[in-house]
Structure formats: structure tokens, C-alpha cells
Amino acid sequence: MDEVEIKKLVDEVFVEAFEIEPERLRSEMRIFEDLGIDSLDIVDLVVALQKKFKIQIRDDERVRKIRTLGDIYNFILTLKGETHFSEV
Amino acid sequence: MRREEIFHLKKILLNLIFYPSFVLVTVLMPAITIFPMVLFRLTLGTRKTLYILRTLIRCYGSIVVRILPFPFVRVEYEDFERDKNRGACVFVCNHRSSSDAFLMGCLHREVVQVVNNWPFKIPVIGMIGRLAGYLSVRTMPFEEFQRTSCKLLREGVSVVAFPEGSRSRDKTLHQFNGAVFRVAQAAEVPIIPICLSGNQDIPPKGSGVLNPGTIKIHKLPALEWESFKDLTPFVVKNKVRAVIQEELERLEA
């Protein structure tokens, strides 16, 4: 799975689970302040990401450090054992 | 006398009159009502006593925002007869000033407010809020918050929340926290958005100085539970946020 595919799938999660317009999904967008995700939505987001990528991230401490959408792309990429995700 | 000088004079008078009377009312109301409340608790039981206490809080709020600062601060209501007689619901309001909680005294029904931690630390007010069952969203785990809110709504007590969490300094509407929207979905009750405008300087965030002005409160049409029961809480909160945003733009155009 390459970085383009990961970005596409993460964006799909945001569109499907939160109905966020695709044009707002840019790497630099802050998930709390810009996208309006709150601490409760994070739980839904984690569940949706786990389902989409068939991974386990619920207890991963690194989730707490995520601030932007780009952080999520990088985090998933790291989990999938790929190279660092470049800014899109 | 110039317009600015008149405004400045009004501001001084307002603060000179408001604060001593505010302290007086805040101290006198509990002092006068404490013994009748104990008597009510012993004779009428907890539920009826809480109803009376919440009604008194509503009266207190109305006195603080409508009578004490009058005529320097005026409050204008729009569509307050709308949905007046319907059952318990969740009221969602934008947040700009510490006077917002008092403004909710205008709701003609039994309510409990969802508040931050700091109001509970205010002498007298904090203690009475606790006694009235006000909800501290910061200290309660979400499951407990949802359980308690749903129980209140089933008892016919409406829940008032300011989902921006903290007051806005610059009149922009912040992102909403979804907790109270999840409660409305779980409790199967409507959401009524309330739009507050003109209150940002009465008093401004970070200051206790009141400015003369007019506060507008618009009660917007209810969003029925059936219309949002199948939506995600994220979509519901943003839908309500968009309704309030649109109304703010209309009021401040």
C-alpha cells in the first residue's frame, strides 16, 4: 500500500464517517480546530480507521500526538511499514 | 457632550449600580430561600424541591440580566413563544460572555445547564449550581454525563449547553463539542438552537467591566429527533452550528 493509496483511504474515512467535503481534506488541516473533530469523534475515527485499514490502533500512544490530517497519513504509513509520507 | 463621553458615563453608572446590587441579590436570594427550601425538601421531597430551586435560579438569572443593568443593558427576545409548551429538549447556544448562563433564565421551563469547572468555584453561585444538579462536563466521564443527562430529560428537565466549550473572544463561532448532541440522540429529544448576539462586551471575556448595549436572543426552530436520529453526532453538531452561524450573520449584518 503506497502513500497515495493511504491518503485516498484516510480521506474516504473522513468523507464516509463525518461527511466532510473532500476539498477540505488537506495535510495541513488541524483535526480539532479546522475539521471540528472532538474527543468523542476521535473514538469513531479510530474505529473507522481500524476497519478501513484492518489495523489495531486503539491503544497506540502515538494517536495522542496526532494534530493534523498529515499526521494521520504519516501514522498509518508508519503502521503499514512504509517510508515517511511526504506532504501532499 | 460627545457620543463617546455619554457612552463612558453610562458605562461607569452601569458598573457602579450593577455590581453592588448583583452582590446583594446573590447573597440575599439564598439567605431568604434557604429555610423554605429545607422545609420543601422535608415536606415535598427531592424532585419538587429541585423544581422550585431551578425555578428560583431562573428568576435570579432574569433579575441579573434584565433588571439590575436596566436601562443601560437591554435584552431583546425573538420567537420566544415558539416551542414554549413542548417537553424536555436540549438547548444549544453560542457562547460569548459570562452573562450567557444568566440569560438562560429567559427559558420558561425547568432547565439544568452544562457548565465548565470554573462556575462551580464561584462562591454561592457554584454551590447552588451543584445543588440544582448542574452538569460539569469537564469532570464527568462522558458515559456518566450521558446517563445523567438522559435521566434529567426523561424527568422533563431540559438541558442547556454551550458546545463551543469556552467563550469566543472575537465573535467567531468556535467548533462544537458533540457530547450534548449525542445525548439528544440517545434521549430521543429535539434540539433547539439559541442564538445570542450583542453580549460579547457585557462583559467581554477576560474582563468584568460591563458595557452598555443591547443583547439579542433568538430562539430558532427545533430540530426534531426524527430528522437527526440516523445522522452521525459529528454531522448533527455541524448542522446545528451552521444554523446558529447563519442566524448570527443575519443578526449582525
Interface residues (C-beta under 8 A of the other chain):
Chain A: A17 F18 E19 F32 E33 G36 I37 D38 S39 L40 D41 D44
Chain B: F142 Q175 F176 N177 G178 A179 R182 T232 P233 F234 V235 K237 N238 R241
